[in-house]
Amino acid sequence: MRQTIENALTALYDYEYIDLDKFYNDSYNSQLINEFESGNDEYNEELYETLDKFIKFETNYNSTIGDF
């Protein structure tokens, strides 16, 4: 799951149709990202679900986290 999250975040940096700053600027998402980056895998499932919902919303439900 960690690798999928990393792959999605990396791919989204270059994906022009999704404003990743919106995801990072949310305080809760930012907290999840900080835990993820510090190596804490306790919140990976929650981060995965949150990122997936964000991608779905931003792409009008045409993409999921697995597409990246």
Secondary structure, DSSP 8 states (H G I E B T S, - for coil): -HHHHHHHHHHHHH-TTS-HHHHHHSHHHHHHHHHHHTT-GGGHHHHHHHHHHHHHHHTTTS--GGG-
